[in-house]
Amino acid sequence: MNPTVEAERAIRRAKVVEALADAVATLDRAPPIHVAVDGLTGPATRALADDVGRALTDRGRRCRRVTLDAGSLLHPAGPGPSRPGHRAEPGDDLVLVDGCLLQHPEFLGAWELVVFLREGAVSPGPGRADRAADGSQDRAFAGAQYLTQVDPEGTADIVVDLHDPAWPVIRRMDPVVAARLGPAVQLAETRAFFAPRAASWEQHFPDDDPAYGAAVAELGLRPGQTALDAGCGTGRALPHLRARVGQTGHVLGFDLTPEMLATARRHGRHAHALLVLADARRLPLPAGSVDGGFAAGLLPHLPDPGQGLAELARVIALGGRLVLFHPSGRAALAARHGRRLREDDLLAPDPLRHRLQRTGWWLARYDDGPDRFLAVAERVSPRP
């Protein structure tokens, strides 16, 4: 392996480990504190928990490491314990537990912090009669059931993406944890997620251009107006925004990841818009200076989605529209990531409507079908 690449991967893992150690260290709870590193495969959870345990020990914390086979505890072949033996012993400051299925209802209330490792899609496999003798198909079946019935990613405090085991990325934090660590951590993790994917990003979505065009049309822009794309990525929407405002109008594309903007330039999207490296929660624009805003897949990547919506309300003039878009519906996205569709999801109708209302928007249209997600909001009141 290229020594530079190997060093970059080591640095990436070290940053994730330090962020997780910070999340544990800043827990304002009386010891002993119980922390779970949950997942679907034992080696991945064990390796990450070992690294976090060493980081905490280096900080002077008394950390006891425990590995649990939760599956055998929950479904024992014969007589056995019904509860895991993970409780603290005298003198323990932290008990760091790794294993699989650790957010099963059997363990409800056992953990002060839960980290879940997202490792890719899990297939339930064939029927039980056809499963391998080594139990691998049984584990796959249990993992698939766990994802759909328990939704461990949705209920964990921190989700770490391990689709590329050599390049871990924190993909989601509970707002309370995010507030303790500060916005810089999640911004750095967002960049780390998108940077290596930027060059090939559009190869995964080659046929989405008509869907982008139809979504942009919902803004109702006119020639001579100003439009922005917040979190523009590789700039798929920018030519469509330019077509709507014409050559007398202005189009602005903002993104947090330099590699995404570089890819947008390689595709020639800089001919349609001014590309700007910026955080969507702190746009370098005067209040009320924009007529319409577009955001494809933006909100789930923000540390504070409400702050992002409030900032868009600041820069978009009264009467202007905001289109929130994704070329896949919520159900398709949840299935792709092995998650259960939840009524309290960020983009579910009621949570989104309430969040928009609190930040100066009125939800005028909501369309969550199999082929796209589309929400159209109108700027109706001054920002609170």
C-alpha positions as CSV (number, residue, x, y, z in Angstrom):
1,M,0.0,0.0,0.0
2,N,1.1,3.6,-0.7
3,P,2.7,4.8,2.6
4,T,0.9,8.2,2.2
5,V,-2.5,6.5,1.9
6,E,-1.7,4.3,4.8
7,A,-0.8,7.3,6.9
8,E,-3.9,9.2,5.9
9,R,-6.1,6.2,6.9
10,A,-4.3,5.9,10.3
11,I,-4.9,9.6,10.9
12,R,-8.6,9.3,9.9
13,R,-9.2,6.4,12.4
14,A,-7.3,8.3,15.1
15,K,-9.6,11.3,14.7
16,V,-12.7,9.1,15.0
17,V,-11.3,7.4,18.1
18,E,-10.5,10.7,19.7
19,A,-13.9,12.0,19.0
20,L,-15.5,8.9,20.5
21,A,-13.3,9.2,23.5
22,D,-14.3,12.8,23.9
23,A,-17.9,11.8,23.8
24,V,-17.4,9.4,26.6
25,A,-15.1,11.6,28.6
26,T,-17.6,14.5,28.6
27,L,-20.5,12.4,29.9
28,D,-21.8,14.2,33.0
29,R,-22.8,11.1,34.9
30,A,-21.7,9.6,38.2
31,P,-19.3,6.6,37.7
32,P,-19.4,3.9,36.8
33,I,-20.4,4.7,33.3
34,H,-21.4,2.0,30.9
35,V,-20.7,2.5,27.2
36,A,-21.7,0.1,24.4
37,V,-20.1,-0.2,21.0
38,D,-22.8,-2.0,19.1
39,G,-22.8,-3.6,15.6
40,L,-23.5,-6.6,13.5
41,T,-20.0,-8.2,13.4
42,G,-17.8,-8.9,16.4
43,P,-14.3,-8.1,15.0
44,A,-15.3,-4.5,13.9
45,T,-16.9,-3.6,17.3
46,R,-14.1,-5.2,19.2
47,A,-11.3,-3.4,17.3
48,L,-12.9,0.0,17.7
49,A,-13.8,-0.5,21.3
50,D,-10.2,-1.5,22.0
51,D,-8.9,1.7,20.4
52,V,-11.4,3.9,22.3
53,G,-10.5,2.1,25.5
54,R,-6.8,2.7,25.0
55,A,-7.5,6.4,24.3
56,L,-9.5,6.7,27.5
57,T,-6.8,4.9,29.5
58,D,-4.2,7.2,28.1
59,R,-6.3,10.1,29.6
60,G,-6.1,8.5,33.0
61,R,-9.6,6.9,33.1
62,R,-10.0,3.5,34.7
63,C,-11.6,1.7,31.8
64,R,-12.6,-2.0,31.9
65,R,-13.2,-3.7,28.6
66,V,-15.9,-6.4,28.1
67,T,-17.0,-8.3,25.0
68,L,-20.5,-9.7,25.0
69,D,-22.1,-12.2,22.7
70,A,-25.5,-10.7,23.1
71,G,-27.1,-13.1,20.6
72,S,-26.2,-16.2,22.7
73,L,-27.4,-14.4,25.8
74,L,-30.7,-13.5,24.3
75,H,-31.3,-16.8,22.6
76,P,-29.3,-19.4,24.6
77,A,-29.1,-23.0,23.3
78,G,-29.5,-24.2,26.9
79,P,-29.7,-22.9,30.4
80,G,-27.8,-19.6,30.7
81,P,-27.9,-16.0,31.9
82,S,-30.8,-13.8,30.8
83,R,-28.8,-10.6,31.5
84,P,-25.3,-9.8,30.3
85,G,-22.5,-9.8,32.8
86,H,-21.3,-6.3,32.0
87,R,-22.0,-4.5,35.3
88,A,-19.2,-2.5,36.9
89,E,-16.9,-3.9,39.6
90,P,-15.6,-2.0,42.6
91,G,-13.2,0.7,41.5
92,D,-14.4,0.8,37.9
93,D,-14.7,4.3,36.3
94,L,-15.9,3.2,32.9
95,V,-17.1,-0.1,31.5
96,L,-16.7,-0.2,27.7
97,V,-18.6,-3.1,26.2
98,D,-18.5,-4.3,22.6
99,G,-20.7,-6.8,20.9
100,C,-23.7,-7.3,18.6
101,L,-27.4,-6.6,19.3
102,L,-26.5,-4.5,22.3
103,Q,-29.6,-2.2,21.8
104,H,-32.0,-5.1,22.0
105,P,-34.9,-4.2,24.4
106,E,-33.5,-6.8,26.9
107,F,-30.7,-4.2,27.6
108,L,-32.8,-1.1,27.7
109,G,-31.4,1.4,30.2
110,A,-28.1,-0.5,30.5
111,W,-26.0,2.1,28.7
112,E,-25.1,5.8,29.2
113,L,-23.8,6.0,25.7
114,V,-24.3,3.8,22.6
115,V,-22.1,3.8,19.5
116,F,-23.4,1.9,16.5
117,L,-21.2,0.7,13.6
118,R,-22.9,0.8,10.2
119,E,-21.1,-1.7,8.0
120,G,-23.3,-2.1,4.9
121,A,-26.4,-3.9,3.9
122,V,-27.3,-7.1,5.6
123,S,-29.2,-9.8,3.8
124,P,-31.5,-12.1,5.9
125,G,-30.2,-15.0,3.9
126,P,-32.0,-18.3,3.1
127,G,-34.5,-20.1,5.2
128,R,-33.4,-21.6,8.4
129,A,-33.3,-25.1,7.0
130,D,-30.7,-24.1,4.4
131,R,-28.4,-22.2,6.7
132,A,-24.7,-23.0,7.0
133,A,-23.5,-25.2,9.8
134,D,-21.1,-22.5,11.1
135,G,-24.1,-20.3,12.0
136,S,-23.1,-17.5,9.7
137,Q,-26.5,-17.4,8.0
138,D,-28.2,-17.4,11.4
139,R,-26.2,-14.4,12.4
140,A,-27.1,-12.7,9.2
141,F,-30.8,-13.4,9.7
142,A,-30.6,-12.1,13.3
143,G,-28.7,-9.0,12.1
144,A,-31.4,-8.2,9.5
145,Q,-34.2,-8.7,12.0
146,Y,-32.3,-6.4,14.4
147,L,-32.0,-3.6,11.9
148,T,-35.6,-3.6,10.9
149,Q,-37.2,-4.4,14.3
150,V,-34.9,-2.5,16.7
151,D,-33.5,0.2,14.4
152,P,-30.2,0.4,16.2
153,E,-28.9,3.2,14.0
154,G,-31.8,5.4,14.7
155,T,-31.6,4.9,18.5
156,A,-27.8,5.0,19.0
157,D,-26.2,8.2,20.3
158,I,-23.4,8.0,17.7
159,V,-23.3,6.2,14.3
160,V,-20.0,5.4,12.7
161,D,-19.9,4.5,9.0
162,L,-17.6,1.5,8.3
163,H,-18.6,0.8,4.7
164,D,-14.8,1.3,4.1
165,P,-13.2,-0.2,7.2
166,A,-10.0,1.7,6.5
167,W,-11.8,5.0,6.5
168,P,-14.3,5.3,9.4
169,V,-16.5,8.4,9.5
170,I,-18.9,9.6,12.2
171,R,-22.2,9.9,10.3
172,R,-24.6,11.0,13.0
173,M,-24.6,12.2,16.6
174,D,-27.4,12.8,19.0
175,P,-27.9,16.5,19.4
176,V,-26.9,16.4,23.1
177,V,-23.6,14.7,22.2
178,A,-23.0,17.0,19.3
179,A,-23.5,20.0,21.6
180,R,-20.9,18.7,24.0
181,L,-18.3,18.1,21.2
182,G,-19.0,21.3,19.3
183,P,-19.8,21.8,15.6
184,A,-16.2,21.4,14.3
185,V,-16.3,17.6,14.9
186,Q,-19.3,17.0,12.7
187,L,-18.2,19.4,10.0
188,A,-14.8,17.6,9.8
189,E,-16.6,14.2,9.6
190,T,-18.9,15.5,6.9
191,R,-15.9,16.5,4.8
192,A,-14.2,13.2,5.5
193,F,-17.2,11.3,4.3
194,F,-17.7,13.2,1.0
195,A,-14.0,14.0,0.1
196,P,-13.1,10.4,-1.1
197,R,-16.4,10.0,-2.8
198,A,-16.4,13.2,-4.8
199,A,-14.6,12.1,-7.9
200,S,-17.0,9.2,-8.5
201,W,-20.1,10.7,-6.9
202,E,-22.2,11.0,-10.1
203,Q,-21.4,7.5,-11.3
204,H,-23.7,6.3,-8.6
205,F,-26.6,8.5,-9.7
206,P,-26.2,8.7,-13.5
207,D,-29.9,9.1,-14.4
208,D,-31.1,11.7,-11.9
209,D,-30.8,14.8,-14.1
210,P,-34.5,15.0,-15.1
211,A,-35.5,14.6,-11.4
212,Y,-33.2,17.5,-10.5
213,G,-34.7,19.6,-13.3
214,A,-38.3,18.9,-12.1
215,A,-37.4,19.7,-8.5
216,V,-35.8,23.0,-9.4
217,A,-38.9,24.0,-11.4
218,E,-40.9,23.9,-8.1
219,L,-39.0,27.1,-7.0
220,G,-40.9,29.1,-9.6
221,L,-37.9,31.3,-10.4
222,R,-38.0,34.0,-13.0
223,P,-35.3,35.5,-15.2
224,G,-33.1,38.0,-13.4
225,Q,-33.6,36.5,-10.0
226,T,-31.0,35.1,-7.6
227,A,-30.9,31.4,-6.7
228,L,-28.7,29.4,-4.3
229,D,-27.9,25.7,-4.0
230,A,-27.0,25.0,-0.4
231,G,-24.8,21.9,-0.2
232,C,-24.5,21.9,-4.0
233,G,-22.0,18.9,-4.1
234,T,-21.0,18.3,-7.6
235,G,-23.5,20.9,-8.9
236,R,-26.2,18.7,-10.4
237,A,-28.9,21.4,-9.9
238,L,-26.8,24.4,-11.0
239,P,-27.5,24.2,-14.8
240,H,-31.2,23.9,-14.1
241,L,-31.1,27.0,-11.7
242,R,-29.3,28.9,-14.4
243,A,-31.9,28.0,-17.0
244,R,-34.6,29.4,-14.7
245,V,-33.0,32.8,-13.9
246,G,-31.3,33.3,-17.3
247,Q,-28.1,35.1,-18.0
248,T,-29.4,38.3,-16.2
249,G,-29.9,36.3,-12.9
250,H,-27.4,35.0,-10.4
251,V,-26.8,31.4,-9.2
252,L,-24.7,30.6,-6.2
253,G,-23.5,27.1,-5.2
254,F,-22.3,26.6,-1.6
255,D,-20.6,23.4,-0.3
256,L,-18.5,22.5,2.7
257,T,-16.2,20.0,0.9
258,P,-13.5,21.3,-1.5
259,E,-13.3,18.0,-3.4
260,M,-17.0,18.3,-4.2
261,L,-16.6,21.8,-5.6
262,A,-13.5,20.6,-7.6
263,T,-15.6,17.8,-9.2
264,A,-18.3,20.4,-10.0
265,R,-15.7,22.4,-11.9
266,R,-14.5,19.4,-13.8
267,H,-18.1,18.9,-15.0
268,G,-18.2,22.5,-16.1
269,R,-20.8,23.6,-13.5
270,H,-18.8,26.7,-12.6
271,A,-20.0,28.1,-16.0
272,H,-23.5,28.2,-14.5
273,A,-22.8,29.4,-11.0
274,L,-20.4,31.0,-8.6
275,L,-19.0,28.2,-6.5
276,V,-18.3,29.0,-2.9
277,L,-16.7,27.0,-0.1
278,A,-19.0,27.7,2.9
279,D,-21.0,26.1,5.7
280,A,-24.7,26.1,5.0
281,R,-25.4,27.3,8.5
282,R,-23.3,30.5,8.0
283,L,-23.8,31.7,4.4
284,P,-21.8,34.8,3.4
285,L,-24.8,36.6,2.1
286,P,-26.9,39.6,3.1
287,A,-30.3,39.0,4.6
288,G,-33.1,38.7,2.1
289,S,-30.7,38.7,-0.9
290,V,-31.9,35.4,-2.5
291,D,-35.2,34.7,-4.3
292,G,-35.2,30.9,-4.0
293,G,-33.1,28.1,-2.5
294,F,-32.5,24.5,-3.4
295,A,-31.0,21.8,-1.1
296,A,-30.5,18.2,-2.1
297,G,-29.9,15.9,0.8
298,L,-28.6,18.7,2.9
299,L,-30.5,18.5,6.3
300,P,-29.4,15.1,7.4
301,H,-25.7,16.1,7.1
302,L,-26.0,19.2,9.3
303,P,-25.1,19.1,13.0
304,D,-28.1,21.3,13.7
305,P,-30.8,21.1,10.9
306,G,-32.8,23.8,12.6
307,Q,-29.9,26.2,12.4
308,G,-29.5,25.5,8.7
309,L,-33.2,26.2,8.0
310,A,-33.0,29.4,10.0
311,E,-29.9,30.6,8.0
312,L,-31.7,29.8,4.8
313,A,-34.7,31.8,6.1
314,R,-32.3,34.7,6.8
315,V,-31.0,34.9,3.3
316,I,-34.2,34.1,1.3
317,A,-36.6,37.0,0.9
318,L,-40.2,36.9,2.2
319,G,-42.3,35.0,-0.4
320,G,-39.3,33.0,-1.7
321,R,-39.3,29.3,-1.8
322,L,-37.0,26.5,-0.5
323,V,-37.0,23.1,-2.2
324,L,-35.7,20.2,-0.1
325,F,-35.0,17.3,-2.5
326,H,-33.5,13.8,-2.8
327,P,-33.7,11.6,-5.9
328,S,-34.8,8.7,-3.7
329,G,-37.8,8.6,-1.3
330,R,-37.3,8.1,2.4
331,A,-38.4,4.4,2.3
332,A,-35.9,3.6,-0.5
333,L,-33.1,5.4,1.4
334,A,-34.0,3.6,4.7
335,A,-34.0,0.2,2.9
336,R,-30.6,1.0,1.3
337,H,-29.0,1.6,4.7
338,G,-30.9,-1.3,6.4
339,R,-32.9,1.1,8.6
340,R,-36.5,1.2,9.7
341,L,-38.6,4.1,8.5
342,R,-39.6,6.1,11.5
343,E,-42.3,8.7,12.1
344,D,-39.9,10.8,14.1
345,D,-37.3,10.9,11.3
346,L,-35.9,14.4,10.5
347,L,-37.7,14.4,7.1
348,A,-40.9,12.7,8.2
349,P,-44.0,15.0,7.6
350,D,-44.8,16.2,11.1
351,P,-41.2,16.7,12.4
352,L,-40.2,18.5,9.2
353,R,-43.3,20.7,9.3
354,H,-42.7,21.7,12.9
355,R,-39.0,22.4,12.3
356,L,-39.9,24.6,9.2
357,Q,-42.5,26.5,11.2
358,R,-40.1,27.3,14.0
359,T,-37.6,28.8,11.5
360,G,-39.8,31.0,9.4
361,W,-41.2,28.6,6.8
362,W,-44.6,27.2,5.7
363,L,-44.6,23.7,4.2
364,A,-46.5,24.1,1.0
365,R,-46.0,20.7,-0.6
366,Y,-44.7,17.3,0.6
367,D,-44.1,14.4,-1.8
368,D,-42.3,11.3,-0.5
369,G,-42.7,8.7,-3.2
370,P,-40.6,5.8,-4.3
371,D,-38.6,7.8,-6.8
372,R,-38.0,11.1,-5.0
373,F,-38.4,13.1,-1.8
374,L,-39.6,16.7,-2.3
375,A,-40.7,19.3,0.2
376,V,-41.5,22.8,-0.9
377,A,-41.5,25.5,1.8
378,E,-42.4,29.2,1.5
379,R,-40.8,32.0,3.4
380,V,-43.7,33.5,5.3
381,S,-42.4,35.2,8.5
382,P,-39.3,36.9,9.9
383,R,-36.8,34.6,11.5
384,P,-37.6,34.1,15.2
